[in-house]
């Protein structure tokens, strides 16, 4: 493949070309030349797009595809296409399939489904067999096969000793443990944030305490054991403060936030729209402000779309009975760019690579071309026509977004959604 990107503004703070408009020549998957102007030549495809910007490829640390077992929600092929169209060159795929990805064979299957794809698929192995929270799964074997972390998706680790043993064991092979911040005995049967809005609507609440108690416990265990702990999708002001203090202590802890908890509050629940039934739940405006501040100052390591396709049978029901979750890949960049601006948005979509041990490839001559192509200024409304996912459960339907992905260049493949 030989292509030249014309008049591309480079957004990469690690590159000498950051902030500059350049032509970029890519030959067989490698950046061969970056210059003010690269003349057209035979056999080279020119890519000229309106207000083209390029950055290091974006990474999403939490996506769910239905395959195997729930292909009616989303299969891997379509999921990876959705990721590419949305600007993501790498995705970490959760273990919430059927069967649960809790063995070396399951990890091998997931990787095989993404062979020769433009998007890099990084499997997340279940922490426990069947994701049931009882016995540790085959962690070392899964790591050897390519699992980048261990996580029972959205299932908290109730047994404190299990987390202790997992953190101790994983130090032997540099494994990353994820612990969902959710204390079930406090949350009970809650479905929304425990606040006035939920009470007024007659919906059972999930207190902020349920998240914060679990984080406090996990951080104490991490301080005792050492190791690496990632806390996915925090949602409260106090959670930000707890993790900030832990990092100051020198604990090896990281965390992410879902795009939904950055741009929506529980005030949207008035119409009982089940697309807003999310876990963690949408919180208050005060929490949103704290999350944005934590993201800007580096307390929160990055943003995830928390993409979770669910078929209509699981969403088109009464609010109490609906499943938690929303798709998010297609709308993530435009929603985030609305509140952070271009440079901070790109940082938020790439910084988690370091946490998960994924190489960061800067935009320089001689480097592999792993790029996201996008325009940062286009304003648009997210509608069902913009959804590539098989499932349509989108919490940001109707949202006004700023900026749009054109596609990606990765693994010597060009994928454009235009």
Protein Blocks (a to p, Z undefined) as FASTA:
>chain_A
ZZddehiacddfkbckgoiacddddeehiafbdcfbdcddehiacdddehiacddddddf
bdcdfbghilmnocfklmmmmmmmnopabdcddfkbcdddfbfklmmmmmmmmgoiabdc
dddddfbghhlopaccdfklmmmnopabdcdehiacfblmlmmmmmmmmmmnopacdddd
ddfklnmmafbdcdfklmmnopacddfklmmmmmmmmmmmmmmngpadddehiabfklmm
mmmmmmmnopacdddddfklmmbcfklmmnopaklpccdddddfklmmmmmmmmmnoman
bdcekiacddfklmmccfklpccdddfklmmmmmmmmmnojmlmmmmmmmmmmmnopacd
dddehiacddddddfkbccdddfklpmbfblcdfkgoiacedjdfbdceehiacdfZZ
